[in-house]
Amino acid sequence: MIKESEQQYRRVKLFVRADPELGCERQKQAVLERLNKLETRGDIATYEVHIWAKEIRVAGPLEATAYYQRVFNHFTAFQQWANEQSVMLNSAFNIQLVRCEITGETYRVLSLPSICVAVYENDELCGVYPHVDGNTVRTVSNCLNSLENSSPLEYAD
């Protein structure tokens, strides 16, 4: 059980894709409603919504932009957390090679999940959802359920 004094320092960052996606729009709305409820009830101190694209080029002409830096700073922190917890993010974040048949260009892109939640306690990243723990997928819904029940976040054993 999480102590009340610890709950007030728990904050959430929600990352969602900007473009409407079939099958995801109701889920995006439901997650926003649940986060609002969690904040109103005091289960979390606050939440932020960050909008991102479906994918971003790993290196290229936009890497000096603030948007690019923000996305990769988050991804780097998420990957570091996953490594420390012995969990995997590659089911949600995937780097792939893309080739344009017209121009002949080849480059790597990072695919971003439709919905991702990062939980911070006392400004320390303590959970990224979705992720895979062994054979178990820990979803955004799992995370929100834990926050609603004021129970510890589930990830690596």
WOKA-V925527 format. One record per pair of residues at least 6 apart in sequence whose ideal C-beta (glycine too) atoms are under 6 Angstrom apart, sorted by the first residue. I is the first residue (numbers start at 1). J is the second residue. D is the distance in Angstrom with one decimal. If there is no record, write none. Layout:
BEGIN
[[I & J & D] [I & J & D]]
END
This chain:
BEGIN
[[2 & 150 & 5.2] [8 & 45 & 5.2] [9 & 121 & 5.9] [9 & 122 & 4.7] [10 & 44 & 5.0] [10 & 45 & 6.0] [10 & 121 & 5.2] [11 & 45 & 5.1] [11 & 46 & 4.9] [11 & 120 & 5.1] [12 & 44 & 5.5] [12 & 47 & 4.2] [12 & 117 & 6.0] [12 & 119 & 5.5] [13 & 48 & 5.1] [13 & 118 & 4.5] [14 & 49 & 5.0] [14 & 117 & 5.7] [15 & 50 & 4.8] [15 & 52 & 5.7] [15 & 116 & 4.2] [16 & 28 & 5.4] [16 & 115 & 5.5] [17 & 54 & 5.7] [17 & 114 & 5.0] [18 & 51 & 4.7] [21 & 114 & 5.8] [24 & 114 & 4.7] [31 & 115 & 6.0] [34 & 144 & 5.0] [35 & 47 & 4.5] [38 & 44 & 4.7] [38 & 147 & 5.4] [39 & 47 & 5.8] [43 & 147 & 5.5] [52 & 71 & 5.8] [52 & 112 & 5.2] [55 & 109 & 4.5] [55 & 111 & 4.7] [56 & 71 & 5.5] [56 & 110 & 5.3] [57 & 107 & 5.6] [57 & 109 & 5.4] [58 & 108 & 4.2] [58 & 110 & 5.8] [62 & 68 & 5.0] [77 & 125 & 5.6] [78 & 128 & 4.6] [81 & 125 & 4.9] [81 & 128 & 5.7] [82 & 89 & 4.8] [85 & 155 & 5.2] [85 & 156 & 4.3] [86 & 156 & 4.8] [87 & 131 & 4.6] [87 & 133 & 4.9] [87 & 155 & 5.6] [87 & 156 & 5.2] [88 & 132 & 4.5] [89 & 131 & 5.4] [91 & 132 & 5.2] [92 & 113 & 4.0] [92 & 130 & 4.8] [94 & 111 & 4.5] [95 & 108 & 5.7] [95 & 110 & 5.3] [97 & 108 & 5.7] [98 & 107 & 5.9] [98 & 109 & 5.3] [99 & 106 & 4.6] [115 & 140 & 5.4] [117 & 129 & 4.7] [117 & 140 & 4.9] [117 & 143 & 5.2] [118 & 128 & 5.2] [119 & 126 & 5.5] [119 & 127 & 4.1] [127 & 153 & 4.3] [129 & 138 & 5.8] [129 & 140 & 4.8] [129 & 143 & 4.1] [130 & 139 & 5.1] [131 & 138 & 5.3] [133 & 155 & 5.7] [133 & 156 & 5.4] [138 & 154 & 5.9] [146 & 153 & 5.2]]
END
